[in-house]
Amino acid sequence: MEFVSAISTVGNTKTVANEFAIAFLQAVTSDPDNWIAKVSHQFVGQCFRVLGLNFNVSVQAFSQTQDHPYRDANPNYIFDPVPLVMTELDKFLNRLPLLLAEVGELVAKDSQGTKFDELTQPLPCYLNLILKWIKVVQAMCRNMQLSNSTSGDRFLCEPLARMSFSILRGLAELLPKYENISGLKGICLALAVDVRYGIFYQETCDVVVPPMLDIFRKHYKTFCGTEKSALDFVYCILTVVMSEDNCYIKAYEFLEAMIRQFAESSEHSHYLRCFTNELITVKYIVLQLQTLKDCNSRPLLLATLKYLMTLQRNIASTECFTKRFHEELLHVVLRMSVSSVTVASMAAKVYITLSQRQHQEREIAQHILETYVKIPENPRKNTTYEQFRNELTRYLKALIQHFPALQEFDFYALVLTARNVRVELSLIAAQSASIIFEMHMAEYSSLPVARDQINEFLRCWPRILKAASNQNGTRPLIYGIYGLIDFDAVAECDADLLLNLESSCLDNFLNDDTIDETEFHRLYVNVSRSVDATGNIQIHTTTSRALRDEQASLQLQLNNTDPESPEMQELLKEYAKSYMRVHAVLMVNKLHVRYVADIYETLAKFVLEMPTLNENITLYGAESLATMLVLLHGDLKDSNDEMIERISALVKQLQDFCVSELSKENIDLKRAKFFVCSMLILHINQLPYSVLDSAAYDEILEVISSPPRESQPELLSNTYVADMHHMFRLLMKSEKFDIPTNRIWKLLVQYKMSSIKYLDSEIKELINVLMEYRIESYLHCMSVIQFHIYKDSNVNKKGSMALSAHLQLIDKNSSTLDSWLLRFFIFKDSLNLLIKNMRFRRLEVTSSSQCNRLLPLKYILNMVVNLRLDDSHFLTIAKLLHVLKDETIGSQENLEIENFITQISTYKYQAEDEHLEATKNEYFEGRLKPLPPGPLNFWQHKTLYTADQTN
């Protein structure tokens, strides 16, 4: 009965199984009472041998007990199976029990029912043999120290589990036909326990888990009943830490498939109850909770969520899923909303389904918002308000798919108008309402449901705003919702609704002294937008008159109050608040000049002649005064010399004042914004005595390139920066303004390089303006930018990406001809700049042998490498390289210039080849872009002419 050598050499498993069965039956029938001792000893020994284990137990000792010190005989064992042998072993152990069962059926036909017949039944005898193996495994594994990494025990479990699996797979083939054979079910269950040890080892786990789950699925009556064999096996899979997720996924897919299978037929209800009653116990729920909490694997999360969805359908109550479990589902929605929309959506679906079985809609909505607030910041790496809004939007959208009630305003209105609501809930409800409003507004004209929701919310908006007044931080958000309205669309549908809102907002604007700066900033802008849609222009007249009357009253009181008295400070606070209103109206150009003439003198006095300690008078006053001077200058009559002189004097005073303030150290962002914008307003409108010299211009560039950091609310800080950049772009558009210096490159070089991310969008807009209005300035800047990025030996990926972003803007915002020429001009200017730099740094290189001034040469060819230059272009480049070569010093620079000349030569040959091919074939395209046809415009001709003169 020696099978190891046979399966290793013969290769015909069927023959080996037949011969073993014959020998086995001969041994059984020759000694029906005592065969087991010798045969079991030999069988176990053969199993040990195929696994590479030593088996030194005598037949007599083995017959008395199977508990022996097997470990002592295998002190340095490592399981290293031969794949081919293990495959043949599996085939052998699959074939053998089937063969013995078939023989047993034939023998049973001629059985006389004698004791001999009973003792020699082939299959029961084989089961007795396997029982000995099970006892050996139990003896070896009973006291093993698997958790000790230095213990040799952990190396012995793997082969035993592998062999038990091979035996079980063969016996499972007998089910269900032979399930009535005494002992078969018990032995299968015992072997399934032994196979679990294989789960602890990655290689064996991959081999045994999929077929074991198939066995459980196929023979569910044996393994999925009250014994819970399959569930215990799955539990073991889910509790073992593995480096890969495949087995976890297969385990959850198995559970889901079995629940579905049992639920399809009432005759399987017993198995369904056994399954679900066990799966809703704490030990299983904790496993899913941990997966939801820690796992980022999309396939595993999806498998887990699908399993949970199927499980909840087939249980009477979902109380086993705790509040914390629900929160972890929401964590998954948030965490996976970017990396996997499918997983986030599925998590949302499971959460909503479970919650709806336990809670009312209002409770669910509140829990969704509260959980978002409770989620720690670590999973969320929001650095800006915009990122926070985007994240919350994704979170809400994922949940709204399965919970439409979350997009209805009733809940938000209830929270925002209720008393004693926690500040956190109020804030997140206001943010969510703002996002939902924006979503509905986008569909206002196309979806009646969205239109009804918007209109209903806007009718409640004044009441919500009034209630929000006492809730810290929510009122600016409610005002922000007013700014999200598509006024033209709403006016077309319900103009009266907007008129009512205009009246409400104007009343707040003029009379609510609790409005703060963040609310003031956009309120009248949005009122003005609404008026543009409704045509209710009378509102501007009403506002102007109210502000004029308020200013007249305040001026009278200020003139009649002792400057040193406490009452004066209170009056100045009221005056500052009034000027915040005046400033808001001026910024939308809705304050008529006739009202300005009555109030500007007092303002000029408090800003320029008698500065107060009230910062808002200084800041809002400066920008308001600049705007008033523009209005007054535009309304001047030619004969009014006195007024011209007065305006000119104030312009000069205001400009000097702003320059002086900007030059102070540690100026904060708010002050910088107002002084920069005040100066820019004067120069954009070219008022007399408004001269922006290089020092003041550079000061402005410095501020808008690196805005001061401070503790202002992020949204307000972003607004300050956006306002400065907007004004600066208007200055660049002004044809009458001559740029005093070329240092604007210091701002442009920040594009895609600054840590202040919101600067990118502002600089991008500026580049678009420069390309339209000041192309030559941008052309010069690009060569400087390229030089500064590439002058360091450690050119990082960020720098290369920044230059690519510039080139994309060039291609996007210019014609094909302009784009081609711009690239060549930038390349040529870069070489010229490099020559100037080498001459400037000549002393530096002579004092250091390690200095290499030609580092930019490694990269600047990328600017033109896809252009098909002609001989004249290459001649220009050759002249520049000749000058450049004359300036080189040292071996490093010589090597650098030689490498560059080699690259240029290769590039030139390629261009010449394509030129030649193009002359032969008019349809030839090539890899390089030829110079597009077309006449040169003024800047192109000027640039080429200047280049020729220089060369």
ZAMARGU-4260 file (C-alpha; in steps of 0.2 Angstrom, whole numbers, plus 5000, padded with zeros to 4 digits):
<rodrens>
0) 5000/5000/5000 | 5014/5012/4996 | 5007/5026/4986 | 5020/5040/4987 | 5033/5033/4976
5) 5019/5027/4964 | 5011/5045/4962 | 5028/5052/4960 | 5034/5041/4946 | 5020/5032/4938
10) 5009/5047/4934 | 4993/5037/4931 | 4983/5041/4947 | 4969/5030/4942 | 4981/5015/4942
15) 4989/5019/4958 | 4972/5021/4966 | 4966/5005/4959 | 4982/4996/4966 | 4980/5004/4983
20) 4962/4999/4984 | 4966/4981/4980 | 4980/4981/4993 | 4969/4990/5006 | 4954/4977/5004
25) 4966/4963/5005 | 4973/4969/5021 | 4956/4972/5028 | 4949/4955/5023 | 4964/4945/5028
30) 4963/4951/5046 | 4945/4960/5049 | 4948/4963/5067 | 4966/4969/5068 | 4970/4977/5051
35) 4968/4995/5057 | 4984/4995/5067 | 4996/4991/5053 | 4987/4999/5039 | 4984/5015/5048
40) 5002/5016/5053 | 5007/5014/5035 | 4994/5026/5028 | 4999/5040/5041 | 5017/5037/5037
45) 5014/5038/5019 | 5005/5055/5022 | 5020/5061/5032 | 5032/5056/5019 | 5023/5065/5004
50) 5023/5081/5015 | 5042/5079/5019 | 5039/5075/5038 | 5048/5061/5048 | 5037/5048/5055
55) 5047/5037/5068 | 5033/5029/5078 | 5032/5010/5079 | 5016/5000/5073 | 5013/4995/5091
60) 5015/5012/5099 | 5004/5019/5085 | 4990/5006/5088 | 4989/5011/5106 | 4988/5030/5104
65) 4990/5042/5090 | 4997/5055/5102 | 5016/5055/5100 | 5030/5068/5100 | 5029/5070/5081
70) 5037/5088/5083 | 5053/5081/5091 | 5056/5071/5075 | 5054/5087/5064 | 5064/5101/5073
75) 5069/5111/5058 | 5054/5107/5046 | 5049/5119/5032 | 5034/5114/5021 | 5041/5115/5003
80) 5029/5104/4993 | 5032/5099/4975 | 5017/5105/4965 | 5017/5091/4953 | 5017/5078/4967
85) 5003/5088/4977 | 4992/5088/4961 | 4994/5069/4959 | 4990/5067/4978 | 4974/5077/4976
90) 4969/5066/4961 | 4973/5050/4971 | 4963/5055/4986 | 4949/5060/4975 | 4949/5044/4966
95) 4951/5032/4981 | 4935/5034/4991 | 4925/5034/4975 | 4933/5018/4970 | 4930/5010/4987
100) 4912/5016/4988 | 4909/5008/4971 | 4917/4992/4977 | 4906/4993/4993 | 4890/4994/4982
105) 4895/4978/4972 | 4900/4968/4988 | 4884/4974/4997 | 4874/4965/4983 | 4881/4948/4988
110) 4882/4952/5007 | 4875/4938/5019 | 4875/4950/5033 | 4888/4941/5043 | 4900/4949/5055
115) 4914/4947/5042 | 4904/4957/5029 | 4900/4971/5042 | 4919/4972/5047 | 4925/4973/5029
120) 4914/4986/5021 | 4926/4996/5010 | 4920/5013/5014 | 4918/5012/5033 | 4935/5004/5034
125) 4942/5019/5024 | 4933/5031/5036 | 4941/5022/5051 | 4958/5024/5042 | 4955/5043/5040
130) 4949/5044/5058 | 4967/5039/5063 | 4974/5053/5053 | 4962/5065/5061 | 4968/5060/5078
135) 4986/5062/5073 | 4982/5080/5067 | 4972/5084/5083 | 4987/5077/5094 | 5000/5088/5084
140) 4989/5104/5084 | 4982/5102/5102 | 4996/5112/5111 | 5004/5121/5096 | 5010/5139/5099
145) 5005/5147/5083 | 5007/5165/5090 | 5025/5162/5094 | 5036/5168/5079 | 5051/5158/5085
150) 5041/5142/5088 | 5043/5127/5076 | 5025/5123/5078 | 5019/5135/5066 | 5028/5126/5052
155) 5019/5110/5056 | 5001/5115/5055 | 5002/5120/5036 | 5006/5103/5029 | 4993/5094/5041
160) 4980/5106/5035 | 4985/5104/5017 | 4984/5085/5018 | 4967/5086/5027 | 4960/5097/5013
165) 4965/5084/5000 | 4957/5070/5010 | 4941/5080/5013 | 4939/5085/4995 | 4939/5066/4990
170) 4926/5062/5004 | 4915/5077/4999 | 4913/5068/4982 | 4903/5055/4991 | 4890/5067/4997
175) 4876/5067/4996 | 4874/5050/4989 | 4883/5041/5003 | 4878/5053/5017 | 4869/5039/5027
180) 4886/5030/5029 | 4889/5030/5047 | 4903/5042/5052 | 4905/5051/5035 | 4897/5067/5040
185) 4907/5068/5056 | 4923/5064/5048 | 4920/5078/5035 | 4916/5090/5048 | 4931/5086/5058
190) 4942/5087/5043 | 4935/5104/5039 | 4941/5110/5056 | 4958/5103/5052 | 4959/5112/5036
195) 4956/5129/5045 | 4975/5129/5050 | 4979/5131/5032 | 4971/5148/5032 | 4986/5155/5043
200) 4998/5152/5028 | 4996/5163/5012 | 5001/5150/4999 | 4990/5136/5007 | 4976/5148/5010
205) 4975/5152/4992 | 4975/5134/4988 | 4962/5128/5000 | 4949/5142/5003 | 4941/5143/4985
210) 4938/5124/4984 | 4932/5123/5002 | 4919/5137/4999 | 4913/5127/4984 | 4912/5112/4994
215) 4901/5121/5007 | 4890/5128/4994 | 4888/5111/4985 | 4885/5101/5001 | 4876/5114/5012
220) 4866/5101/5021 | 4881/5094/5028 | 4891/5110/5032 | 4878/5124/5034 | 4866/5116/5047
225) 4866/5118/5065 | 4885/5112/5066 | 4890/5129/5058 | 4905/5121/5050 | 4905/5133/5035
230) 4902/5148/5046 | 4916/5144/5058 | 4927/5141/5043 | 4922/5158/5035 | 4924/5167/5052
235) 4942/5160/5053 | 4946/5167/5036 | 4939/5184/5041 | 4949/5185/5057 | 4966/5180/5050
240) 4976/5195/5045 | 4981/5193/5026 | 4992/5203/5015 | 4979/5201/5001 | 4960/5203/5000
245) 4955/5189/4989 | 4950/5177/5002 | 4941/5190/5012 | 4931/5194/4996 | 4927/5176/4992
250) 4921/5173/5010 | 4909/5188/5009 | 4903/5182/4991 | 4900/5165/4998 | 4890/5171/5013
255) 4880/5182/5001 | 4877/5168/4989 | 4871/5156/5002 | 4859/5168/5010 | 4852/5172/4993
260) 4851/5153/4989 | 4842/5149/5006 | 4830/5164/5004 | 4824/5158/4987 | 4815/5143/4994
265) 4804/5140/5010 | 4811/5123/5011 | 4828/5130/5015 | 4821/5141/5029 | 4830/5131/5042
270) 4847/5134/5035 | 4843/5152/5032 | 4839/5154/5051 | 4855/5145/5056 | 4865/5156/5045
275) 4857/5173/5049 | 4856/5170/5068 | 4874/5167/5068 | 4879/5181/5056 | 4870/5194/5067
280) 4880/5190/5082 | 4892/5203/5089 | 4908/5193/5084 | 4903/5194/5065 | 4896/5212/5066
285) 4913/5218/5073 | 4922/5210/5058 | 4912/5221/5046 | 4913/5236/5057 | 4932/5234/5057
290) 4933/5232/5038 | 4922/5248/5035 | 4933/5257/5047 | 4951/5252/5041 | 4949/5246/5023
295) 4952/5256/5008 | 4951/5241/4995 | 4937/5245/4983 | 4934/5226/4979 | 4933/5221/4997
300) 4922/5236/5003 | 4910/5232/4989 | 4909/5214/4993 | 4906/5218/5011 | 4893/5230/5007
305) 4884/5219/4995 | 4884/5205/5009 | 4877/5217/5022 | 4863/5223/5010 | 4858/5204/5007
310) 4859/5200/5025 | 4848/5214/5031 | 4835/5209/5019 | 4833/5192/5027 | 4833/5197/5045
315) 4818/5202/5055 | 4827/5217/5064 | 4842/5227/5061 | 4845/5232/5079 | 4861/5222/5079
320) 4868/5236/5068 | 4873/5249/5081 | 4874/5268/5079 | 4893/5267/5078 | 4890/5254/5063
325) 4879/5267/5054 | 4892/5280/5057 | 4906/5269/5049 | 4895/5267/5034 | 4894/5286/5032
330) 4913/5287/5035 | 4915/5275/5020 | 4903/5286/5010 | 4915/5301/5013 | 4931/5292/5012
335) 4927/5284/4995 | 4917/5297/4987 | 4933/5302/4976 | 4942/5286/4974 | 4927/5275/4970
340) 4910/5282/4967 | 4902/5265/4966 | 4908/5260/4984 | 4902/5277/4991 | 4885/5274/4983
345) 4884/5256/4989 | 4889/5262/5007 | 4875/5276/5006 | 4862/5263/5000 | 4866/5251/5014
350) 4866/5265/5027 | 4849/5272/5021 | 4841/5255/5020 | 4847/5250/5038 | 4842/5268/5045
355) 4825/5268/5037 | 4821/5251/5046 | 4825/5260/5063 | 4822/5279/5061 | 4811/5292/5054
360) 4817/5303/5039 | 4821/5318/5050 | 4831/5308/5062 | 4841/5300/5047 | 4844/5317/5040
365) 4850/5324/5056 | 4862/5309/5059 | 4869/5311/5042 | 4874/5329/5046 | 4880/5326/5064
370) 4891/5311/5058 | 4899/5322/5045 | 4904/5335/5059 | 4910/5321/5070 | 4922/5313/5057
375) 4940/5317/5062 | 4950/5328/5051 | 4963/5315/5047 | 4954/5306/5033 | 4949/5323/5026
380) 4964/5333/5020 | 4954/5349/5016 | 4966/5364/5015 | 4954/5376/5008 | 4935/5381/5010
385) 4933/5376/4991 | 4939/5358/4995 | 4928/5357/5010 | 4913/5362/4999 | 4917/5349/4986
390) 4919/5336/4999 | 4902/5340/5007 | 4894/5340/4990 | 4900/5323/4985 | 4895/5316/5002
395) 4877/5323/5000 | 4875/5318/4982 | 4880/5300/4986 | 4867/5299/5000 | 4853/5309/4990
400) 4853/5295/4977 | 4845/5284/4990 | 4837/5296/5001 | 4829/5310/4991 | 4822/5318/5007
405) 4839/5325/5010 | 4837/5337/4996 | 4821/5344/5002 | 4823/5361/5012 | 4810/5357/5025
410) 4823/5348/5037 | 4836/5362/5034 | 4823/5376/5038 | 4817/5367/5053 | 4835/5366/5060
415) 4840/5383/5055 | 4825/5391/5064 | 4824/5380/5079 | 4830/5386/5096 | 4844/5378/5106
420) 4851/5369/5091 | 4870/5365/5093 | 4881/5377/5083 | 4890/5363/5074 | 4873/5356/5068
425) 4867/5374/5063 | 4883/5377/5053 | 4883/5360/5044 | 4864/5362/5040 | 4867/5380/5033
430) 4882/5373/5022 | 4871/5358/5016 | 4857/5369/5012 | 4868/5381/5002 | 4874/5366/4992
435) 4857/5359/4990 | 4851/5376/4984 | 4865/5377/4971 | 4861/5359/4965 | 4842/5364/4963
440) 4846/5381/4955 | 4856/5372/4941 | 4840/5363/4937 | 4828/5377/4940 | 4822/5380/4922
445) 4821/5362/4918 | 4814/5353/4933 | 4797/5358/4941 | 4802/5349/4957 | 4818/5359/4958
450) 4809/5375/4954 | 4796/5372/4968 | 4809/5368/4981 | 4819/5384/4976 | 4803/5395/4977
455) 4797/5388/4993 | 4814/5390/5001 | 4816/5408/4995 | 4799/5412/5003 | 4805/5406/5020
460) 4822/5414/5017 | 4819/5430/5027 | 4812/5420/5042 | 4827/5409/5041 | 4839/5423/5040
465) 4831/5432/5055 | 4832/5416/5065 | 4850/5414/5060 | 4855/5430/5067 | 4857/5423/5084
470) 4867/5408/5078 | 4885/5410/5078 | 4892/5408/5060 | 4877/5403/5051 | 4870/5420/5045
475) 4884/5423/5032 | 4880/5406/5024 | 4862/5411/5023 | 4866/5427/5015 | 4878/5417/5003
480) 4862/5407/4998 | 4855/5423/4991 | 4870/5426/4980 | 4867/5408/4973 | 4851/5413/4965
485) 4849/5414/4946 | 4840/5430/4946 | 4835/5430/4928 | 4828/5413/4929 | 4818/5416/4945
490) 4812/5434/4939 | 4805/5425/4923 | 4795/5413/4934 | 4791/5424/4949 | 4797/5442/4949
495) 4787/5446/4965 | 4797/5434/4975 | 4813/5443/4970 | 4805/5460/4974 | 4800/5454/4991
500) 4818/5448/4994 | 4825/5464/4988 | 4815/5474/5001 | 4820/5462/5015 | 4839/5463/5010
505) 4838/5482/5008 | 4830/5484/5025 | 4844/5473/5033 | 4857/5482/5023 | 4852/5499/5029
510) 4846/5496/5047 | 4854/5480/5054 | 4869/5486/5063 | 4874/5468/5068 | 4879/5464/5050
515) 4897/5460/5049 | 4910/5463/5036 | 4908/5445/5028 | 4890/5449/5026 | 4892/5467/5020
520) 4904/5462/5006 | 4892/5453/4994 | 4875/5458/5000 | 4872/5474/4990 | 4881/5466/4975
525) 4868/5453/4975 | 4854/5465/4978 | 4860/5475/4962 | 4861/5458/4952 | 4842/5455/4957
530) 4838/5473/4952 | 4846/5470/4935 | 4834/5456/4933 | 4818/5464/4940 | 4821/5481/4934
535) 4817/5488/4951 | 4830/5502/4949 | 4821/5513/4962 | 4829/5503/4975 | 4846/5511/4971
540) 4839/5529/4973 | 4831/5524/4989 | 4847/5517/4995 | 4857/5532/4990 | 4845/5544/4998
545) 4845/5534/5014 | 4864/5534/5015 | 4865/5553/5011 | 4853/5557/5025 | 4863/5545/5037
550) 4879/5554/5032 | 4872/5571/5034 | 4866/5567/5052 | 4882/5559/5056 | 4893/5574/5049
555) 4882/5586/5060 | 4885/5576/5075 | 4903/5574/5072 | 4906/5592/5070 | 4897/5596/5086
560) 4905/5583/5097 | 4921/5585/5107 | 4935/5574/5098 | 4941/5569/5115 | 4924/5564/5122
565) 4918/5545/5124 | 4903/5550/5113 | 4915/5554/5099 | 4922/5536/5098 | 4904/5529/5097
570) 4900/5541/5083 | 4915/5536/5074 | 4910/5517/5075 | 4893/5522/5068 | 4902/5532/5054
575) 4913/5517/5050 | 4897/5506/5049 | 4889/5519/5038 | 4904/5520/5026 | 4904/5501/5025
580) 4887/5503/5017 | 4893/5517/5006 | 4907/5507/5000 | 4896/5492/4995 | 4885/5504/4985
585) 4900/5512/4977 | 4908/5496/4972 | 4893/5492/4961 | 4893/5510/4954 | 4876/5513/4961
590) 4879/5529/4971 | 4875/5544/4960 | 4888/5558/4959 | 4876/5571/4966 | 4876/5562/4983
595) 4895/5560/4983 | 4897/5578/4982 | 4889/5580/4999 | 4899/5568/5008 | 4917/5566/5001
600) 4924/5581/5011 | 4921/5574/5028 | 4928/5557/5023 | 4944/5564/5016 | 4946/5573/5032
605) 4945/5557/5043 | 4956/5547/5031 | 4969/5559/5026 | 4970/5574/5037 | 4963/5568/5054
610) 4966/5549/5054 | 4956/5540/5068 | 4960/5524/5077 | 4945/5516/5068 | 4952/5505/5055
615) 4936/5503/5045 | 4935/5522/5042 | 4953/5521/5036 | 4952/5506/5025 | 4934/5507/5018
620) 4936/5526/5018 | 4952/5525/5007 | 4944/5514/4993 | 4928/5524/4994 | 4937/5540/4993
625) 4946/5534/4977 | 4930/5529/4969 | 4922/5545/4974 | 4936/5555/4966 | 4934/5545/4950
630) 4915/5549/4950 | 4918/5568/4954 | 4932/5569/4940 | 4921/5561/4927 | 4907/5574/4931
635) 4919/5589/4930 | 4915/5604/4919 | 4929/5611/4909 | 4928/5628/4918 | 4928/5622/4936
640) 4947/5624/4939 | 4944/5625/4958 | 4936/5607/4958 | 4950/5601/4947 | 4963/5607/4959
645) 4954/5600/4974 | 4952/5583/4966 | 4971/5583/4960 | 4976/5587/4978 | 4966/5573/4985
650) 4972/5561/4972 | 4990/5565/4977 | 4987/5564/4996 | 4978/5548/4994 | 4991/5540/4983
655) 5005/5545/4995 | 4995/5539/5010 | 4992/5522/5002 | 5011/5520/4997 | 5016/5525/5014
660) 5005/5512/5022 | 5009/5498/5010 | 5028/5501/5014 | 5025/5497/5032 | 5032/5481/5039
665) 5020/5466/5043 | 5005/5474/5035 | 4990/5462/5036 | 4980/5456/5021 | 4965/5467/5025
670) 4975/5483/5025 | 4985/5478/5010 | 4969/5474/5000 | 4961/5491/5003 | 4977/5501/5000
675) 4981/5492/4984 | 4964/5493/4977 | 4963/5512/4981 | 4979/5515/4971 | 4974/5504/4957
680) 4957/5513/4956 | 4966/5530/4954 | 4978/5523/4940 | 4965/5513/4930 | 4955/5529/4928
685) 4970/5540/4925 | 4966/5553/4937 | 4977/5568/4937 | 4993/5566/4948 | 4990/5548/4949
690) 5008/5542/4945 | 5012/5524/4948 | 5031/5524/4949 | 5042/5508/4949 | 5043/5508/4968
695) 5024/5508/4971 | 5021/5496/4956 | 5034/5484/4963 | 5025/5485/4980 | 5009/5481/4973
700) 5016/5466/4964 | 5024/5460/4980 | 5008/5460/4989 | 4998/5451/4976 | 5011/5439/4972
705) 5013/5433/4991 | 4997/5439/5000 | 5000/5441/5019 | 4994/5426/5029 | 4983/5430/5043
710) 4968/5423/5054 | 4954/5431/5043 | 4941/5419/5038 | 4947/5409/5023 | 4932/5415/5012
715) 4935/5433/5016 | 4954/5431/5013 | 4951/5424/4996 | 4939/5438/4992 | 4952/5451/4997
720) 4965/5442/4986 | 4952/5441/4971 | 4948/5459/4973 | 4966/5464/4971 | 4969/5453/4956
725) 4953/5459/4948 | 4959/5477/4950 | 4977/5473/4944 | 4970/5464/4928 | 4959/5480/4924
730) 4975/5490/4926 | 4984/5478/4913 | 4969/5481/4901 | 4971/5500/4902 | 4979/5506/4886
735) 4985/5522/4894 | 4995/5514/4907 | 5014/5511/4904 | 5021/5497/4914 | 5036/5504/4924
740) 5045/5488/4926 | 5046/5470/4919 | 5045/5463/4937 | 5028/5456/4934 | 5037/5439/4931
745) 5038/5438/4950 | 5019/5436/4950 | 5018/5425/4935 | 5031/5413/4941 | 5019/5408/4955
750) 5008/5399/4943 | 5007/5381/4948 | 5021/5384/4960 | 5014/5393/4974 | 5008/5384/4990
755) 4993/5396/4990 | 4982/5386/4978 | 4969/5399/4975 | 4982/5410/4967 | 4983/5399/4952
760) 4965/5404/4945 | 4969/5422/4948 | 4986/5421/4939 | 4978/5411/4925 | 4966/5425/4922
765) 4980/5438/4922 | 4990/5428/4909 | 4975/5427/4898 | 4974/5446/4899 | 4992/5449/4896
770) 4991/5438/4880 | 4977/5448/4874 | 4983/5466/4879 | 5001/5465/4883 | 5009/5450/4873
775) 5026/5457/4872 | 5027/5459/4891 | 5021/5441/4893 | 5034/5435/4880 | 5048/5443/4890
780) 5042/5436/4906 | 5041/5418/4900 | 5060/5418/4896 | 5063/5424/4913 | 5051/5412/4921
785) 5060/5398/4912 | 5077/5403/4917 | 5072/5404/4935 | 5064/5387/4935 | 5079/5379/4927
790) 5093/5388/4934 | 5094/5375/4949 | 5102/5358/4946 | 5088/5350/4955 | 5074/5354/4943
795) 5058/5346/4951 | 5043/5339/4944 | 5033/5354/4950 | 5043/5366/4940 | 5041/5356/4924
800) 5023/5355/4926 | 5022/5373/4929 | 5030/5377/4912 | 5019/5364/4904 | 5004/5374/4911
805) 5010/5390/4904 | 5013/5382/4886 | 4995/5375/4887 | 4988/5392/4890 | 4999/5399/4876
810) 4991/5385/4864 | 4974/5388/4871 | 4973/5407/4870 | 4982/5411/4854 | 4981/5407/4836
815) 4992/5393/4828 | 5003/5406/4821 | 5005/5415/4837 | 5008/5399/4847 | 5022/5394/4835
820) 5030/5411/4835 | 5029/5413/4854 | 5038/5397/4857 | 5052/5402/4846 | 5053/5419/4853
825) 5053/5413/4871 | 5067/5400/4866 | 5077/5414/4858 | 5075/5426/4872 | 5080/5412/4884
830) 5096/5411/4875 | 5099/5430/4876 | 5095/5430/4894 | 5107/5416/4897 | 5121/5426/4889
835) 5117/5441/4900 | 5117/5430/4915 | 5134/5422/4911 | 5142/5439/4909 | 5135/5445/4925
840) 5140/5430/4934 | 5158/5429/4927 | 5167/5433/4943 | 5156/5420/4952 | 5162/5406/4941
845) 5180/5410/4941 | 5180/5409/4960 | 5171/5392/4960 | 5176/5377/4949 | 5159/5369/4953
850) 5148/5382/4946 | 5139/5378/4930 | 5129/5393/4923 | 5123/5383/4908 | 5111/5372/4918
855) 5095/5379/4909 | 5102/5372/4892 | 5097/5355/4898 | 5078/5360/4897 | 5075/5375/4886
860) 5075/5365/4869 | 5059/5358/4875 | 5051/5374/4870 | 5054/5372/4851 | 5058/5353/4850
865) 5041/5350/4841 | 5043/5365/4829 | 5049/5364/4811 | 5062/5378/4811 | 5069/5384/4795
870) 5087/5389/4790 | 5085/5407/4796 | 5079/5401/4813 | 5094/5390/4815 | 5106/5404/4809
875) 5099/5415/4823 | 5101/5401/4835 | 5119/5397/4829 | 5124/5415/4831 | 5118/5415/4849
880) 5127/5399/4853 | 5143/5406/4846 | 5142/5420/4859 | 5137/5408/4872 | 5152/5397/4869
885) 5163/5412/4870 | 5157/5415/4888 | 5159/5397/4894 | 5172/5394/4908 | 5178/5377/4914
890) 5175/5359/4909 | 5157/5358/4915 | 5151/5372/4905 | 5161/5367/4890 | 5153/5349/4891
895) 5136/5357/4893 | 5137/5368/4878 | 5144/5354/4867 | 5130/5342/4872 | 5117/5356/4868
900) 5126/5359/4851 | 5124/5340/4847 | 5106/5341/4852 | 5103/5356/4841 | 5112/5348/4826
905) 5101/5332/4828 | 5086/5343/4829 | 5092/5353/4814 | 5094/5337/4803 | 5077/5331/4807
910) 5069/5348/4802 | 5079/5348/4786 | 5073/5331/4782 | 5055/5336/4785 | 5057/5352/4774
915) 5064/5341/4760 | 5051/5329/4761 | 5037/5342/4762 | 5044/5350/4746 | 5042/5333/4737
920) 5025/5329/4744 | 5012/5342/4748 | 5002/5330/4759 | 5017/5326/4770 | 5014/5331/4788
925) 5029/5325/4799 | 5032/5325/4817 | 5037/5344/4818 | 5025/5358/4816 | 5029/5370/4801
930) 5027/5388/4803 | 5008/5392/4799 | 5005/5403/4784 | 4998/5421/4787 | 5003/5439/4788
935) 5013/5445/4804 | 5004/5457/4815 | 5012/5472/4824 | 5019/5463/4839 | 5026/5448/4829
940) 5034/5460/4816 | 5041/5471/4830 | 5048/5456/4839 | 5056/5449/4823 | 5063/5466/4818
945) 5071/5468/4836 | 5078/5451/4835 | 5086/5454/4818 | 5094/5471/4824 | 5101/5462/4840
950) 5109/5448/4830
</rodrens>
